[in-house]
């Protein structure tokens, strides 16, 4: 009986295996049939599309339009170049000069380079390696501006970069070997200009022109713009006049035009008694919160009037002395706001708001000139801004990660401490005791206004 059961089981197994194999064969055959049908339909569709494309041709019309445009540009180019190149370069320098920090100046430089080329990139020199800082114009020509930040070129990789580094001179070539590494189509013409800061090559500016804009590349204007930008970055902390009076704007030129003579003035009543000169604290800018706090704080009693010296008579008739001049009531010192207390607590320093003593009239204030004390504080603020901007310029990725993880100081401790030492060596002790501009700029520039992101 057991033998009979094994025979039945073997028969069932053979029957099942035969059925499965037959089913798989049928499925495979069906799949092959479907694939053949799909392939034939795709071939037919492609042939139909190709036939439609061949039947329509815009090439003659495009060539005719291009020829007409080239003739028009060729006729207008000499006059436009003679009248506009100098003006374009001047406007570009004006825009770059408006930058208040290194980052602002360099961003403006790249944007203005697009006036003289198709694409522009700034490559910063770290040791002997050029690293991409930022690019503009690449997204508009089939690439990605962010790809520039991933670029790194060691010595020997790009001969033109070696020429800039070793020989410190401009390189002018087709730019193909560099543009392709930026992830964009090959350029037609390109220029690489070294940027000199503090008497050494600190970066290189790359500008190229694609085939359809080959005539747009203006090497002379780009070289002058990069040279001027290097000087601006080098002197950013010590410049007093910004914008420079050498770069007069169109509005300023219009204001200097002679005006028609006015009619004879009518007699006017005698002017009121002169007011006292403004105090030094009037030259200090306060925040909106501090102004509200000062308005809500009762002021001190006004000072006693100080009589002026009588004027000596100059005519036979006696002249009455002028009315005594009232001294201005001293302003109440601005109270320290909660934000200032929180910021100062991170370094156990006083509030960063500088307020001169109440009632003190600065020397030269009557003529509108700031006091020496105010000048020292302005210089300290500018120098702190320059130092912190330089930290951010060379540590963009660390700044982004530090803001997210709130550990900016831990990530850039060496750079921050070195810059802080430079700040302490240059800025007088009395200014540092009365302010904390370096910490202010760390919060504003590095931490994007969030003091907790410093991790102090």
Secondary structure, 3 states (H helix, E strand, C coil): CHHHHHHHHHHHHHHHHHHHHHHHHHHHHHHHHHHHHHHHHHHHHHHHHHHHHHHCCCHHHHHHHHHHHHHHHHHHHHHHHHHHHHHHHHHHHHHHHCCCCHHHHHHHHHHHHCCCCCEEEEEEEECCEEEEEEEECCHHHCCCHHHHHHCEECCCCCHHHHHHHHHCCCEEECCHHHHHHHCCCCCCEEEEEEEEECCEEEEEEEEEECHHHHHHCCHHHHHHHHHHHHHHHHCCCCCCCCCCCCCCCHHHHHHCCCCCCCCCCCCCCCCCCCCCCCCHHHHCCCCHHHHHHHHHCCCCCCCCCECCCCCCCCCCCCCCCCCCECCCCCCCCCCCCHHHHHHHHCCCCCCCCCCCCCCCCCCCHHHCCCCHHHHHHHHHHHHHHHHHHHHHHHCHHHHHHHHHHCCHHHHCHHHHHHHHHHHHHHCCHHHHHHCCHHHHHHHHHHCCCCHHHHCC
